[in-house]
Every structure is written in C-alpha cells, then in structure tokens.
Amino acid sequence: MATPYRELFAAPGTVGLALAGLLARLPLPMTGIGIITLLSQLRGSYALAGAVSATFVLTYALLSPQVSRWVDRHGQGRVLPWATAASATGLLLLLACTVLQAPDWTLFATAMLAGCMPSVSAMVRARWTAIHRGRPYLQTAYSLETVFDEVTFIAGPPLAVGLSVAIWPQAGVLAAALLLVAGMVALVLQRGTEPPLQPIDGATPRRSLLRQPEIRLLALLMLAMGVIVGTVDITSVAFAEQRGQPLAASIVLSAYAMGSCVAGLLFGALKPQAPLRLQLLLGAAATALTALPLLWVGNLPSLAVAVLVAGLFFAPTMIVAMALVERCVPASRLTEGMTWLLAGLNIGVGVGAALSGRLVDAGGVRSGFVLALCAGSIVLLMAVFAQRPLHRSSSSVPAEGIIP
C-alpha cells in the first residue's frame, strides 16, 4: 500500500504542500465549537452560542464557493491573503466583543466576517490536481486529503475546547485565528505547487456551477452525507449519556472517524477499474445499507462497531465525488466545483446536528438513528439521479480523468 503514496510525494514541493494544508485546515473545525465553548462560558446561553456558531458555519458555506471562484480567476496567491485577513479579523473582533461585553448583535456581525475563511481542502486538492492531472496518483491524493480532513475534525474540536476550558475562554478561537494565518502563509509560500491560471474562453459559463445538474446532485449527496455525520455525533453522545457513560461517546465517535480514515488510505492505494459514476453508486448504496444496523444497537460496544462499519464507506464515497468534479467542470473552475461539495458537507453536518438534537429530545435516541437512515437513503437517491447527467458530462469531456 505504501507505493502509491511514495510516488505521490515524489513530485517536488508535495511534502510542504501536505503539511501546510494540514495546518491551514485545522481552524475550520476549531472555530465552530470554539465559539460555542466561549459564549456558553461567558454569556451562559447555549442558544446564543449555537446561533452565533451556526452563523459562522452558514456564512462560510455560502461564501467559500465565491472565494474559490475568485481564486480560479485570479490565483491562490492573490486571493487567499485577503480572504484570510478578513476571516482572522472577524475572529479577533468577535473575541474583542466578548472581552468588552458588546451587544449580542456584534457577535453575529463578526461571525459573518469570520465566515470569509477560504476552503483550504479545495485549495489543496486543486494543487494536487494540477500536479497529477490525468495520472492514477490523483485518486491517491484525494484519498490522503480526505483522511487529513478527518484528522483535523478529530483533533480540532478537542483542542479548541481544551484551550478554552483550561486556559482562557477566548483561547480556543484565538488559537484558530493564529493557526489560520500561519497555515495560509505557509500554503501561499508554496509557489511551486500553486495551480497556474487556466484560460477562460467564451465557451466557459460564468454562471454558478450549481446550475450544472451533476454538480448540484453531487452537492446534495454530500449534504446528505453531512447529515449522517452530524446525526451520528449528536445521537452517539445522547446514547452514551443515557447509559451513564458520557465519556464513552468519544470512543464511539473515534470509531467512526477511524473507519473512514482506514478506508480512505486503503482506497487511495487501490486502482478500481469501474467507471467513477458506478463507484459512486456502489459507495452510496453501501452508505445507505450500513445505516440500518444503527436502529438495532443495544449497548455501547455494538454502537461503536456499527459506526465503525458505517464510517468505512464515508471516505471512499467522498473521494469518488471529488474525482467526478474534476471530470465534470472546466479546469478553470475546479476549485469552485470542489468547494460546492465541501460546502454541502458542512451544511449537512450542521443540519444533521440540529435536527437530530430536536428528534432525540422529542422521541429518544432511536429517532436520531432513523434520521441517519433517511439521510443514507437520500445519498443513494442522489447517486441514482446523478447517473445520467454524469454519463452525459463524461462523454462530453476529454478523457483526462483519473479513472476511465
């Protein structure tokens, strides 16, 4: 399995690219939970904390594709410093508002400014695509980046919460702002891997890529997958608390992330011969089917096993979806296309957490797992609906993708 990854890093500058990208993406998972921890301590209101955090997440999901569109037009080196400066300023102003005990509306305003944060995952994937376009190592790169996404979402929230609780309420968000600046500086300085600007001819549409049926369906598929993640998070915590073992929730959530990480690494070392759209359909079907056992778990060990199995198909499905974007959009708009999928995933996580929380409060843990099953069914449905537009798109695009 090591050979594809060894070849992946044979290109100059790729080690620095991977490390800079890993550092720069940590602030995103740290910020949302950092805001909640900060405001719940200082303002004593989880409702306010959740609303401000949701404002940041929603603004990020809406603005990050626009930032990526500017990147595709003007280059990462020109756009990322400005977007990073705006986001970091928003985070620092939010902290200042908490120190000065400013009115609540200022928290929402500064959270919106912080939402200008660029999608680092899309930026790094675009760099890998420029390096390995048309080569089988591109799938390996997408696999590695998906694993890195998982790692940051495992490490980021505990880091933010720990800093806020142990040192200073503002410490978690402050660390996120500092890591954002440091990571983006490190990424922008990687000039050798920055994707060259692609010429935009008259045939390239200027309208949003969401108008393309295949991109819209893939974004909805990722949104449904995000709902599963958000639902598993909240419902697992509630399940553990009901059994008097709240700390065991971390083990369950680690099992889900571990399953996804292992599957992502293994998938990156493979070379499937099936068409990408068929791989997507198979991954979506597996995602839906592996949500079924959640309905019958009766104890924490069985829940850990169930979410481990469910996590095995998350990373491969996401990897294939990203590879399909690379096949379906012009090279001059690749970053924007990938960002729409990542935005859908982030929105889905927030929606899943919010809906499952209400369902668990109203109907118990089982109702939360029912939501995960419904979301899995939507993943499969979107994959089925996407087959025809993906086939049309692949037949109209030159065969330069990673898998025939």
C-alpha positions in Angstrom: 0.0 0.0 0.0 2.9 2.4 0.6 4.0 2.5 -3.1 1.2 4.8 -4.4 1.8 7.2 -1.5 5.6 7.2 -2.1 5.0 8.0 -5.7 2.6 10.7 -4.7 5.2 12.6 -2.8 7.9 12.1 -5.5 6.9 15.4 -7.1 8.8 18.5 -5.8 7.1 20.5 -3.1 4.4 18.0 -2.3 5.6 17.3 1.3 5.4 21.0 2.1 2.1 21.3 0.4 0.6 18.4 2.5 2.0 19.8 5.8 0.8 23.4 5.1 -2.6 22.2 4.1 -3.0 20.1 7.2 -2.1 23.1 9.4 -4.3 25.5 7.5 -7.4 23.4 7.7 -7.4 23.0 11.5 -9.1 26.4 12.2 -12.4 25.4 10.5 -13.4 22.6 12.9 -11.9 24.6 15.8 -13.9 27.7 15.2 -17.5 26.4 15.4 -17.0 24.5 18.6 -14.7 27.2 19.9 -17.4 29.8 19.6 -19.9 27.6 21.4 -17.5 26.9 24.2 -16.6 30.6 24.5 -20.1 32.0 24.6 -21.6 29.3 26.7 -19.0 30.1 29.4 -19.2 33.9 29.2 -22.8 34.5 28.2 -24.4 31.5 29.9 -26.6 30.7 26.9 -26.3 27.7 24.7 -28.9 29.1 22.4 -26.9 32.2 21.7 -23.7 30.2 21.4 -25.3 27.8 18.9 -26.8 30.6 16.9 -23.5 32.5 16.6 -21.7 29.4 15.7 -24.3 28.5 13.1 -24.0 32.0 11.6 -20.3 31.4 11.1 -20.9 27.9 9.5 -23.7 29.1 7.2 -21.7 32.2 6.1 -18.7 30.0 5.4 -20.8 27.6 3.4 -22.2 30.4 1.3 -19.0 32.5 0.9 -16.4 29.8 0.4 -17.5 28.9 -3.1 -17.4 32.6 -4.1 -13.9 32.9 -2.6 -12.9 29.8 -4.6 -14.4 31.3 -7.8 -12.1 34.4 -7.3 -9.2 32.0 -6.7 -9.9 30.3 -10.1 -9.9 33.7 -11.8 -7.0 35.4 -10.0 -4.9 32.7 -8.4 -4.5 31.5 -4.8 -1.5 33.8 -4.2 -3.6 36.9 -4.8 -6.9 35.9 -3.2 -6.0 33.8 -0.2 -4.2 36.5 1.8 -7.2 38.9 1.5 -9.8 36.3 2.4 -7.6 35.0 5.3 -7.1 38.6 6.6 -10.9 39.2 6.6 -11.6 35.9 8.4 -8.9 36.4 11.0 -10.1 40.0 11.6 -13.6 38.7 12.2 -12.4 36.2 14.7 -10.3 38.8 16.6 -13.2 41.2 16.6 -15.5 38.6 18.0 -13.1 38.0 20.8 -12.9 41.7 21.4 -16.7 41.9 21.6 -16.7 39.2 24.3 -14.0 41.0 26.3 -15.8 44.3 26.1 -19.2 42.7 26.7 -20.6 44.2 23.5 -24.2 43.7 22.5 -25.2 40.3 21.1 -25.7 41.6 17.5 -22.0 42.4 17.3 -21.2 38.7 17.8 -23.3 37.8 14.8 -21.7 40.5 12.7 -18.2 39.4 13.5 -19.1 35.7 13.0 -20.3 36.6 9.5 -17.0 38.3 8.7 -15.1 35.3 10.1 -17.1 33.2 7.6 -14.9 34.6 4.8 -12.5 31.8 5.6 -11.3 30.1 2.4 -11.9 26.4 1.8 -8.4 25.0 2.4 -9.4 21.5 1.5 -10.5 22.7 -2.0 -7.3 24.8 -2.4 -5.0 21.8 -1.6 -7.0 19.4 -3.8 -6.7 21.9 -6.7 -2.9 21.9 -6.2 -2.8 18.1 -6.2 -4.9 18.1 -9.4 -2.5 20.4 -11.1 0.4 18.2 -10.2 -1.1 14.8 -11.0 -3.9 15.6 -13.5 -4.6 12.6 -15.7 -2.4 10.2 -13.6 -3.6 7.4 -11.3 -1.9 9.1 -8.3 -4.6 11.8 -8.3 -7.0 9.3 -6.6 -4.3 8.7 -4.0 -4.0 12.4 -3.4 -7.8 12.8 -3.0 -7.7 9.9 -0.6 -5.0 11.4 1.5 -6.8 14.8 1.7 -10.0 13.1 2.8 -8.1 11.4 5.6 -6.5 14.7 6.5 -10.0 16.3 6.7 -11.0 13.5 9.1 -7.9 14.0 11.2 -8.5 17.7 11.6 -12.1 17.2 12.6 -10.9 14.6 15.2 -8.1 16.8 16.6 -9.6 20.4 16.1 -12.6 20.4 18.4 -10.9 18.8 21.5 -8.0 21.3 21.0 -10.4 24.3 20.9 -12.4 23.1 23.9 -9.4 22.2 25.9 -7.8 25.6 25.4 -11.0 27.4 26.2 -11.7 25.5 29.4 -8.2 25.1 30.7 -6.5 28.4 29.9 -8.9 31.2 28.9 -12.4 31.2 27.4 -11.2 33.1 24.3 -8.1 30.8 23.9 -9.8 28.3 21.5 -11.0 30.9 19.0 -7.7 32.8 19.3 -5.7 29.7 18.5 -7.9 29.1 15.5 -7.2 32.6 14.2 -3.4 32.2 14.7 -3.4 28.8 13.0 -5.4 30.2 10.1 -2.9 32.9 9.5 0.1 30.7 10.0 -1.3 27.9 7.8 -2.3 30.2 5.0 1.1 31.9 5.0 2.7 28.5 4.7 0.4 27.5 1.9 0.7 30.6 -0.1 4.5 30.4 0.2 4.4 27.1 -1.6 4.7 28.8 -5.0 5.9 25.7 -6.8 2.7 23.8 -6.3 0.2 26.7 -6.9 -2.1 25.8 -9.8 -1.5 28.0 -12.9 -4.4 30.2 -14.0 -6.4 28.4 -16.7 -7.5 30.4 -19.7 -11.3 31.2 -19.7 -12.7 31.1 -23.2 -16.1 32.2 -24.4 -17.4 28.6 -24.0 -16.8 28.5 -20.3 -20.0 29.5 -18.5 -19.8 32.4 -15.9 -22.9 31.3 -14.0 -22.7 29.3 -10.8 -21.6 25.7 -11.2 -24.7 24.7 -9.2 -26.6 25.2 -12.4 -24.9 22.0 -13.7 -27.2 19.1 -12.8 -24.3 16.8 -11.9 -22.6 19.3 -9.6 -26.0 20.2 -7.9 -26.7 16.5 -7.3 -23.2 15.8 -6.0 -23.5 18.7 -3.6 -26.9 17.4 -2.4 -25.3 14.0 -2.0 -22.6 15.5 0.1 -25.1 17.4 2.1 -26.9 14.2 3.0 -23.6 12.6 4.0 -23.0 15.5 6.2 -26.4 15.0 7.9 -25.3 11.4 8.7 -22.1 12.7 10.3 -23.9 15.4 12.4 -26.6 12.9 13.4 -24.0 10.2 14.5 -22.2 12.9 16.5 -25.2 14.1 18.5 -27.0 10.7 18.8 -23.9 8.9 20.0 -23.4 11.4 22.7 -27.1 11.1 23.8 -26.8 7.3 23.6 -23.8 7.3 25.9 -25.3 9.7 28.4 -28.5 7.7 28.7 -26.4 4.7 29.7 -24.5 6.7 32.3 -21.2 6.7 30.4 -20.8 10.1 28.7 -17.1 9.7 28.2 -17.6 6.6 26.1 -19.1 8.9 23.4 -15.6 9.9 22.4 -14.7 6.3 21.8 -17.7 5.8 19.6 -17.0 8.9 17.6 -13.4 7.9 17.2 -14.5 4.6 15.8 -16.5 6.4 13.1 -13.5 8.6 12.2 -11.1 5.6 12.3 -13.2 3.6 9.9 -13.3 6.5 7.5 -9.6 7.1 7.7 -8.6 3.5 7.3 -10.9 3.1 4.3 -9.6 6.3 2.8 -6.0 5.2 3.0 -6.8 1.8 1.5 -8.9 3.2 -1.3 -6.1 5.5 -2.2 -3.8 2.6 -2.7 -6.3 0.8 -5.0 -6.9 1.3 -8.7 -10.6 0.4 -9.3 -11.4 -0.2 -12.9 -15.1 0.5 -12.7 -16.3 3.9 -14.0 -16.4 6.6 -11.4 -20.2 7.1 -11.6 -20.6 3.3 -10.9 -18.2 3.6 -8.0 -20.3 6.5 -6.7 -23.5 4.4 -6.9 -21.9 1.5 -5.1 -20.5 3.7 -2.4 -23.9 5.4 -1.9 -25.6 2.1 -1.7 -23.2 0.9 1.0 -23.6 4.2 2.9 -27.4 3.7 3.0 -27.2 0.0 3.9 -24.6 0.5 6.7 -27.0 3.0 8.4 -29.5 0.2 9.0 -27.7 -1.6 11.9 -27.8 1.7 13.9 -31.5 1.0 14.5 -30.8 -2.1 16.5 -27.8 -1.3 18.6 -28.4 -2.0 22.3 -25.2 -1.1 24.0 -22.1 1.0 23.5 -19.8 -1.8 22.1 -22.4 -2.6 19.4 -22.8 1.1 18.6 -19.0 1.5 18.2 -18.9 -1.4 15.8 -21.9 -0.1 13.9 -20.5 3.4 13.4 -17.1 1.9 12.5 -18.7 -0.1 9.7 -20.7 3.0 8.6 -17.5 5.1 8.5 -15.8 2.7 6.2 -17.8 4.0 3.2 -17.7 7.7 4.0 -14.2 8.5 2.7 -14.3 6.4 -0.5 -17.7 7.9 -1.5 -16.3 11.4 -0.9 -13.1 10.6 -2.8 -15.1 9.4 -5.8 -17.4 12.5 -5.7 -14.3 14.8 -5.8 -12.9 12.9 -8.7 -16.1 13.3 -10.6 -16.0 17.0 -10.1 -12.5 17.0 -11.6 -14.0 15.3 -14.6 -17.2 17.4 -14.9 -16.0 21.0 -14.6 -13.6 23.1 -16.7 -10.1 23.2 -15.3 -10.5 27.0 -14.9 -13.3 26.4 -12.3 -12.1 23.3 -10.5 -11.6 25.0 -7.1 -15.1 26.4 -7.1 -16.6 23.0 -8.1 -14.9 21.2 -5.2 -15.8 23.9 -2.8 -19.5 23.5 -3.5 -19.3 19.8 -2.5 -17.4 20.7 0.7 -19.9 23.5 1.5 -22.7 21.0 1.1 -20.9 18.6 3.5 -20.5 21.4 6.1 -24.1 22.5 5.8 -25.2 18.9 6.2 -23.2 18.4 9.4 -24.9 21.5 10.9 -28.4 20.4 9.8 -27.9 16.9 11.0 -26.8 18.1 14.4 -29.7 20.5 14.8 -32.4 18.0 13.5 -31.1 15.0 15.5 -30.9 17.1 18.6 -34.5 18.0 18.4 -35.6 14.5 17.4 -33.6 12.9 20.3 -35.2 15.4 22.8 -38.7 14.6 21.4 -38.5 10.9 20.6 -35.4 9.4 22.1 -32.1 8.1 20.6 -33.8 5.7 18.1 -35.4 8.7 16.3 -31.9 10.1 15.7 -30.7 6.9 14.1 -33.9 7.0 11.9 -32.7 10.4 10.6 -29.3 8.9 9.8 -31.1 6.1 7.8 -33.2 8.7 5.9 -30.1 10.7 5.1 -28.4 7.5 3.8 -31.4 6.8 1.6 -31.1 10.4 0.2 -27.4 9.7 -0.5 -28.4 6.7 -2.6 -31.2 8.6 -4.3 -28.9 11.4 -5.3 -26.3 8.9 -6.7 -29.1 7.3 -8.8 -30.3 10.6 -10.1 -26.8 11.7 -10.9 -26.0 8.7 -13.2 -27.5 10.2 -16.4 -26.0 13.7 -16.1 -22.7 12.2 -15.1 -22.7 10.0 -18.1 -23.5 12.9 -20.4 -20.8 15.0 -18.8 -18.1 12.3 -19.0 -19.0 11.7 -22.7 -18.5 15.4 -23.5 -15.3 15.9 -21.6 -11.9 14.8 -22.9 -10.7 11.6 -21.2 -8.1 13.1 -18.9 -9.6 12.0 -15.6 -8.0 9.6 -13.1 -10.2 6.6 -13.9 -11.7 5.7 -17.3 
